[in-house]
Amino acid sequence: MMNNKKNKFYEIVNSIKPVDGIYKKRAKEHLDSLTKPEGSLGFLEEIATSLAAIYKKTQHLEIGKKAVFVFACDHGVVAEGVSRFPSEVTRQMVFNFLNGGAGINVLARHAGADVFVVDIGVNYEFDNIGGLINKKVFYATKNITKEQAMSKEETLSCLYCGIDLANQYANKGYTLFATGDMGIGNTTPSAAITALLTKTSVFDSTGRGTGIDDKAFCKKVALIIDAIELNKPVVDDPFDVLMKVGGGEIAAIAGLCIGGAINGIPVLVDGFISSAGALVAWALNPAIKDYLLFSHKSNETGHKAILECIGVRPILDLGLRLGEGTGAALAMPIIDAAIKVYNDMATFEGAGVSKSET
Amino acid sequence: MMNNKKNKFYEIVNSIKPVDGIYKKRAKEHLDSLTKPEGSLGFLEEIATSLAAIYKKTQHLEIGKKAVFVFACDHGVVAEGVSRFPSEVTRQMVFNFLNGGAGINVLARHAGADVFVVDIGVNYEFDNIGGLINKKVFYATKNITKEQAMSKEETLSCLYCGIDLANQYANKGYTLFATGDMGIGNTTPSAAITALLTKTSVFDSTGRGTGIDDKAFCKKVALIIDAIELNKPVVDDPFDVLMKVGGGEIAAIAGLCIGGAINGIPVLVDGFISSAGALVAWALNPAIKDYLLFSHKSNETGHKAILECIGVRPILDLGLRLGEGTGAALAMPIIDAAIKVYNDMATFEGAGVSKSET
């Protein structure tokens, strides 16, 4: 039964194919007809061509409804003192999200995106409170310094949560997904995943999270190494890595990346935690890369290793390290701008402007 | 008479004082009370504190009307083959701006900014065409490989054009200015100014502009060196540098930076050409730096030298090299986001979220 579920999951993942290059080629031809030197809008032009390929359209690109999914989860490893904030902040921030007062609420409103808060594993009983999407799999991951983070069944449930939401919101007419996370302690599993899947040292994969000092940082590095030694994740098996040293929100984000690709919807990846989820999805099937846009380069140390490993360039580099999807929301106006340039600029011919002489 | 005008100009420039640090301190205190780890919104927080200091406000920041000034000018040096595009493109692009079809039109509409196109020195008689601001000082700068670019009187007229527009649009209620340029050939004077005022070699200050090949690039470097040898600008005299190897739009942009600072209005600087203008203003009075925001890091080689010399970090790095103010317009949604974070996020106290334990 369980193996059936896992086999079905791999079937879904393996069905994802790279985008068709013909759309990129046609989009580039269109961009070169616009009144600007070729390529002079740099990364904006690359974003537009990527979107053309994902949407399989080159005539008039359009982003309709945008959804930011904020997956909230607690982490047993917080008992080891890896964060400056207590675990209760995870649920307190969920209430802050629902009340519209958090960073992601402000930035999503600015970007014209809807925020969906998902309880995947918060250590609190929310009693079906309005506005919260209840997908609770557990009340927290296990403490990875003592045992593996999640069972196989739980890991699959978290992954399917992301895939199911992608399917559901694609049906609701959303055409851009963004990832977000909330989970005190979650830079720890993210660093462990980064170290294993990018083959970078734990030291170079680990950052200061919400702002820990040197002592706490060194303890964090040591206990991630401990957790890896104890749980022995198989580095060539992304599912095993996710299950043994990952987290519920990271798995759901991986699921959202997979679900976006399945539905032909671009997934805008937030910072370090979200990129750890995207890294798992990419390691499962590298074709997923074509459907991902990386919104920003986080200040968290390990983020660089992920971006280099996947071979992607983020849109923004603003020293953010808040998570929640804030970097993704902040990149949305840039994506909208790329679309508008593509659709609305005059052509050389239409505007009567001379082309270059060479 | 002329010396009076120049003395008056220096009086204006020297009256600019740095912003008062107390506003930055208070703005930081407010940001630290919001529900996020301290400093976790990185550069957004720096933008908000800068704006608080420029506007002398820490209670509720607000950006009202935004103006992008696109200064258009022709350059005699185009006769030497420094551009892939013919000079006529300057006037053709002015018509494109007035018709709303250029990159800056699309991106300014996206940002909610008004575009003002200013004829400072286009080689064309526009006959007071509707929508164009007529500030024509000449029909082109002189060819700097033969003689100095502008007379002292012309240079002052271009500088005053920027200052006067700043005064006028401040009175009209605009609270953010952005710089833009249009001028076939204008990376050449910009590279000359950069080399002289940042004390970087001409080779490292010169880029490919609209996309010239190796041969044209090397000719461009050589002729900039020739122009400097011929005109002998005094490197410690920014006015002299601007007059001898600069351009009309670059001078007007320098004037706009000065005028913004005088009026306590932030000036969002576009890419390489605009930064050459900002560099002149900064070299005249370094206090002007406090009123400038650098929107993006251009792909033009010399831009790096300017940003390092002034000691500023640009908001975006998207490989743009179009000019017109496009990078400035693209950075506006990020600035708006910084303001909204500052005004709209919940505080720890208000949201009932625990602060960090350390």
Interface residues (C-beta under 8 A of the other chain):
Chain A: L34 T35 K36 P37 E38 G39 S40 L41 G42 F43 L44 R84 F85 P86 E88 V89 Q92 M93 F95 N96 N99 G101 A102 G103 V106 L107 R109 H110 T210 G211 I212 D213 N299 I315 L316 D317 L318 G319 L320 R321 L322 T326 L330 P333 I334 D336 A337 K340 V341 D344 M345 A346 G350 A351 G352 V353 S354 S356 E357 T358
Chain B: L34 T35 K36 P37 E38 G39 S40 L41 G42 F43 L44 R84 F85 P86 E88 V89 Q92 M93 F95 N96 N99 G101 A102 G103 V106 L107 R109 H110 T210 G211 I212 D213 N299 I315 L316 D317 L318 G319 L320 R321 L322 T326 L330 P333 I334 D336 A337 K340 V341 D344 M345 A346 G350 A351 G352 V353 S354 S356 E357 T358
